């Protein structure tokens, strides 16, 4: 699935306020409302970093939001020079389901 990098408008250098926005169809296909969290694996300097991300929140399941939010997603975007991005040009991130509640970032397209 292809996610879009997301930011709450602050572009904080700490990584806070960043996430990955999913298409509604991908969220509904690959995620389960009974899950409290998922594990997202990010490639970083030759190894994988695992993030536990809360999906047991109303905003993740409504029609507008759908973001996986974690400050380390922001740090990863910044370290890969994907953030901050030009206005209305967020990068696209490829995510693959790799197990129950488990997903991996496989690649990205900078703008």
Secondary structure, DSSP 8 states (H G I E B T S, - for coil): -EEEEEE-S---TTSTTEEEE--HHHHHHH--TT-SEEEEEEEETTEEEEEEEE--SHHHHSSS--EEE-HHHHHHHHHTT--S--TT---EEEEEEEETTEEEEEEEE--
